[in-house]
Amino acid sequence: MKIPNLRWPGGCFADTYHWKDGIGPKDKRPSMVNVWWGGVTEDNSFGTHDFLNLCESLGAEPYLSANVGSGTVQEVVEWTRYTTHPGGDPMAELRKQNGREKPWKVKYWGLGNEAWGCGGNMTAEYYANVYRQYATFMSDWSNSGGMFRIASGANSSDYNWTEVLMRDIPHNMLEGVALHHYSVIDWNAKGPATAFTEEQYFTTMKRALQMEELVTRHSTIMDKYDPKKKVALVVDEWGGWYDVEPGTNGAFLFQQNTMRDAVLAGTTLNIFNNHADRVRMANIAQIVNVLQAVILTDGPKMLLTPTYHVMEMYSVHQDATLLPITLQTADYQVGKEKLPAVSASASKDKSGLIHVSLTNIDANKTQEVTINLRGTSANTVSGRVLASSKVQDYNSFDQPEKVKPAAFTGATLEKRCFNGENACCFGGGVGFKIGEKVPRQVCEGLNNLPPPPPHRARKRSQPGTATGLELSIFPKRRWVKGR
């Protein structure tokens, strides 16, 4: 998956967690009761060393969520010194006594979680002052260590929260502002994770596509105070949230993961990609066995969910350059409501490859795709597609690979010259349900050059649910060297 970063402990638990309870010999660590999730006893067997060592093993940057709600400034400051100070500080010496000689590299620090709710039920104005106090003592005058401090951000469409933080916190003390949004049908009736209706599926997609409006409007507020976009928007909790699986503890939030979740993930990642100028980090909730997890386990068994596969497919965009897209798409209609059927994002990586990722949310109709790439020349196209016969399909321990990526061979490539330049386009279809194929077009222009004369390459897809179509365009200059 090429995991760029991991957030921990996160959630409401973060503002009850005291990091010193999770260091030292495990048999001597104090336990606590997790009042937020199930009232179960937490033995603190997984702590700071375990998490940061895990991040090192995965090659991921750690993102620590500090306890502001029930903790103290001193506690957070000592955690930063325990993890990052090389030596000479009492906390660094304590780390060495616990078996870690060298400090870890911990750049990202969240100051509280959902301060508007379980993190303290604070007002935005009050939290802004609390944040300033904590941030003051976490680094030196100039933040010479490059710490990336992230303020506890808004709940979905609470735009006033973002306004207050951007207005009241000096920007030399602020590197990021968080945002949380879940694609929930109804908080009082979330619906099943697998046996959902098309109407419930449509509502989930509607909630997911709301992310576009949320990111746009929060970014607009940030632009007002930070026109140079120095402060990042960090969407550090997002994903689907449904009723737990029957027979499981309701507080453990265990839910299956279907093609609906794959489509949700692909659509959301397209939104984040297209707002890369402001959205610098986004963290799906969560990792293993909770909410929209990428991995499910059962004793010694483990499986990869459809969401995992989307994350892996979209990893081609990491550290790449965003390519702007002009998108035209058909609608997905249920009853009297409509949503755009296809979303897309594109990037160019350091080696010159162009990657285009597409997601079709329509649960019934095939979409025919035509893409116009202007100002570039290519001679090879390849791709993968994540597909299944219905959006309710999922990977189980009996069928752990029912939903997995496959090679996509339905794309064709056509080149013609216009205005003295090579124009390149390819077309491919992505199907969504066994039945009638209804062609739809998605046209994408990657710059502002005049449109070429008609010379589209088209290909109707085979029926079948699909999402996260990733197509890589190999520029000709890469292949003339004999590769």
N, C-alpha and C positions, 0 to 999 in steps of 0.2 A: 504493500500500500504506500510505501514511502511516507510514513507518518511524519509530518513536519513538527508537530508539537502535541503534547498531552496536558490537559488541565486536571488538577487534583488539589484538595479533595472535591471541591465544587459542590453545587447544590446547597440545600438548607443545612446540611451537615457541616459545611465549611465554617459557619459562624458559631458552632458549638465545639469544634475540634481544637484541641490544645496540643501543639506539635511535640512538646517535650514528653507527652504521654506515649509517644510512638518511637522513642529512641532507647538505646541500651538493651540489655538482655531481655528477650521476649518474655521469659517466665517471671520477670519482675515488673513488667509494665502494668500500670493500673488499667482497669476496665471502666467502661462508661455505658450508659443506656442511651441508645439512639432514639430519642423521643420523636424525631421527625418521621422515621421510616420503620414502623413495626414494633417499636419499643423493645427491640432485641438488644442483647448485651454485645457491645463492641469491645473486643479484647486488645485492640491496638497492635495486633501482630503484624499488620502492614503499616509501615510508617515512612518517615522521610528518606531513610537510606534505601528502603525497598523501592520506593517510587523513583527516586533519582537514578538509582542503578538500572532500573527498568528502562528509563528514558535513554540512558547511555547505551544499553544493549540494542534498543530499537533505532538508535540514531535520531531520536526525536528531542526537540528542545522542551524542557519542562516549563510549565506554567502553574505556579503555586497560587492558590486562592487563600489569602490570609484571613484570619478570624478578626473581624472588626466589630461584629455584633456583640460578642460576649468576651472578647479578648482585650488586650491592652496594647498601647503603643510600644511599650518595652518588649512585650512578647513577640510582636512582629519584627521589631528591629533585631532582636536576638536570633530570630529564625534566619534573617538575611545574613547575619554574620556567621552563624553556624554552617550555612550552606556555601557561602561564597568567600569568606575571609581566609587568606592563606595561612596565617599563623600569628601568634602574639596576642590575639584577642581571646578572652576566656571561653567564648562560644566555639571558636576554632579549635582550641585545646580540648574542649569536651568532645568535639567531633572526632579528633584524633584518638582519644581514649576509647571511643566507640568503634574504632577500626577503619576510619577513613582519613588517610593522611592528607591527600590533596583535596582542595575544594571542588565542588561541582560548578558547572556554568549554569547559573539560573538568571536569565535575563528578564523573564516575564513574571510580574507580580500583580495579582488582582487584590484590590483593597475592599474586601467584603463581597458578599453575594446577595443580590436582590435586597438591597438595603431598604427598599420601599415595602418589603413584605417580611419574610421569615428572617431576614438579616437585621431586623431591628425596627421595622415599621416606622422608618424615619421619613420626614419630609425631604424634598430635594434640597432645600436651603440648609437644613440641619446637616444632612449628609455631606454637602459640599464643604462645610466647615470641618467636619470630622475628617474627611479625606485630606484636607489641607494639613491638618495636624499630623496625621500618620505619614503622609508623603514627605513632610519636612524632615523627619528623623530617619528616613530610610536610606538617604544618600547624602553626599556632601553638597557644598554650595552649588557646584556646577554639574552635579550628577555625572562625575567623571567616569564612573563605572559603567555608564550606559544602561542603567536600569530602566525597564519599560513598565511604567506603573499604569494600571488599568482601573478606572473608576467603575464602581457598580452602576450599571446603566439601567435604561428604561425597561418597563414591561410593555412589550409590543408597541401600541400607539400612544404611549404617554410622552408626547412631544415636549411638554413642559419640563419634564425631568431632564432631558437632554439640553434644553435651553438654559436651565439654571446652572447645570454643571459647566457648560461651555462659557457662561457669563461670569460665574463666581469663582472658578478655580483658575489661578494663573497658569498659563499654558506651559511655562517652564517647569511646572510640577506635574504635568499631565501628558502622558504619551498615548493613552487610549481611553475610549469610552465604550462600555459594553452595551449590548442589546440582547434581550431574550424574547423568543417567539416560538411557540409550539403550534403545530397544525392539528388543532383539536376540534372535533366536530361540535361538541358541547361539553363543558367541564362537568356537568351533572349527568351526562349520558354520552360517554365517549365512543361507545360502539365497539363491536368485536374486532380483534386483530386480524382474523382470517375470514369468518363467515359474514362479511359485510355486503351490503347491497350496492348497486351502482349509484344510487342516490347518496349513500354515505361516502362512497369513493369520490364522487364529484365534489362533495363538501370538503373533504380532505384536500383535494387539489385546489379548491378555492382558497382555503386557509394557507396552503403552501405558496400560492401565487401572490398572496398578500405581502409576502416578503419584499417584492419589488417596490410596492408603495412605501413600506416601512423604511427600507434602506434609502430610498430616494428622499423621503421627507426628513428623516433624521439627518441625512447628509446635507440637505439644504440648510438646516439649522446650524450645523457645524460649519458650513461654508460662510455663514454670516459672521462668525467669530474667528474663523480660521480659514481664510480664503486660499492660503498656500497648502492646505491639506496636510499639515504636520501632525495633527492628532488623528489617530486611527479609529475607525468604527470597528469594534470587535464583537461579532455575534457569537458569544461563547456558550450559548445554549439554544439549540434549535432541533427540530425533528418531529416525528409523529408520536402521538400519545393516545393510546386506546385502553379499553378495559383489560385487566390482567387475564392471563389464561385461567380457565376454570380449574379449581382445586389448588391454586397457588396463593401464597400470602399476598393480600392486596397491597400491602405497603412495600413489597419488593419490586413491584412494577415490571414483572416479567411478562413480555408479550412476544408473540411470533412475529416474523418479518417476511412480508410478502412482496410481490411485484409492485403493489401499491407503494411500498416504502422505497423501492428502487426508483420508481417514477418521481416520487416526492424528492428524493435525494438529487437526482439528475436535474430536475427543474430548479431546485434551490441552488445547487452549485453553479448552474448557468447564471443565475442572478448575481451570486457573489463574484463570479469571474468578470461579469460585465460592469461591476462597480469596484474593480480592483484599485481605482484611484483613492478610494476611501476605506473600503473593507479590506483590512490587512490580515485579519485572522477570523476564523469561524470554527467552532467546536460543536460537533454533533453530540447529542445526548442520547445514549451514552455508549460505552465500549462493549461490555460483556454482560449479557443476560438482563439488561435493564433498558426499557424503552426501545428506541430504534437502534438496537445494538448491531455491531458488525460481526460479532461472534456469539454463538450460543454454546453452552456446555451442559453435559449431563454426566456427572462423575468423570470418568476418564475420556469420555467422548467429546468431540468438538466439531462444530460445523461453521462454515462461512455463510453469512446471510446474503440475500440479493443486494442489500445496502453495501456490504463489503465490496462486492464486485463493481458497483458503480464508483465507489471511492477509488478503487484500484484503477479503473478505466480513466477516470478524470485526473489521475495523478500526472498525466502527461503535461498538464498546464502549469505544474509547479515551476517556479522560477523562469517562466516563459514571458513573452511580451504579448499583452492583450491586443487582439485585432478587432476593430469595431465592426459591428454587423448591422446591416439593415435587413429586417426580417418581415416577410409577409407570410401569413399562415391562415389556414382555415380555422373554423371554430369547432370546439367540442361542445355539443348541446345536450342537456338533459332537462326535459320539461321546457320551461321558458327561459332558462338560464344558459348563458354561453361563456366559455373560456377559450383563450387561444390554445389550439391543439399542440403546437410545436414550440419549443424554446431551444435556443442554441447559444453557444459561446465558442470562441476561436482564439488561438494563440499561435505564436511562432517561437520555437525553442532555440536554444543557443546554437544548435547544429544546423538551423535553417529549416527544419521540418515545420509544416503548418498542420495544426491539429484542430479539427472541427468536431464538437460534441453536440449531439442532438437528442432531445427527449420528446416523445409523443405521448401526451396524457390521454388521448382518445381511447376509450376502452372498447370501441367497436370498429373503427374505420382505419384502413391503411392510409398512410400519408406518402405521397410521392414527393421527393425532394429534388430540387434543382438548385445548385450553388454556383454562383458566378464569382470567380476569383480574378480580380483585376490587378494589373501591375505586377504579375508574377508569371513564371513559366514552370510547368510541372509535366512529368511524363509517367508517373506511377501513383496509384492510389491504393491504399489498403485500409481495412477497418475491422472492427468487431462489433457485435450486437448482443445485447442481453435480452432474451426473449423467452416467453412462455405462453401457453395457450389461453390463460386467463389471469387477470390481475390478482386473484386470490391465491395463486400458486406460491408455494414456499418450500424451503429446504427443511427436511425433517431428519431425524437420526436414522430413519428407515430409508429415506431418499435424500441424502445430503448434497447431491449434485443435480437435483431436478432443475434448478435455475442457476445457470452459469453462462459466462460469455462464450460466444462462438465466432468463428471467422465470418465476416460479412463480405460476400462476393458480388453483391448486387449493384455495386457502383460502377459506372462507366466514365471514361475520361475523354473529352474532346477538346482539341486545340485548333484555333483559327487566328489569323492575323487581322488586326484592325488598327487604323491610325499608326501603322508602323510598329505596333507592339504585339506581343503574343498574348492572346486572351485564353484563359483556361477555365473550364468549368467541368463539373461532373455532377451526375444525378444519381440518387439512390433512394429506394423506398424503404420505409420501416413499417411493418404491419402490426396490427394490434389484436385481432381476434379472428378466429377461423370463420369465414363467411365472405360476404361480398367485398371486393376490393374497390374502394372509392378513392381515386387519385386526388391528391392535394399537392400543391406546390409550396415550397419554401425557398425563397430567393434571397441570397445573401451577397451584399456588395461589400468588399473589404476596403474600399477607399472611395473617393469622390470623382473618379474618372467617369467620362460619359459612358452610358451603357453600350455594349457591343451590339452589332446586328444579331438577329435571331440565329442562335446556333447551339441550343441547349441540348445537353445529353440527359436522357431520361431513362429511368428503369423502374418498373412497377415492382413492388416488393411481393414476397410470398406472405400470405396471411400468418398471423401469430403475434402475440404481444411482444413489444420490444421497448427498450429505453436505452439511453446512454450510448447512442451510436457514435463511435469515435473513428474519425477518418483522418489518416495522415497523408499529407501531400508531400511527396519527395521532390524538391526542386531539381531541375535538370543539372544544374551546376554541381550537384552533389554526386551525380552518377557518371559524369564524363570522366571521372578519375578512375573508373574501372570498378567501382564498388557495386 
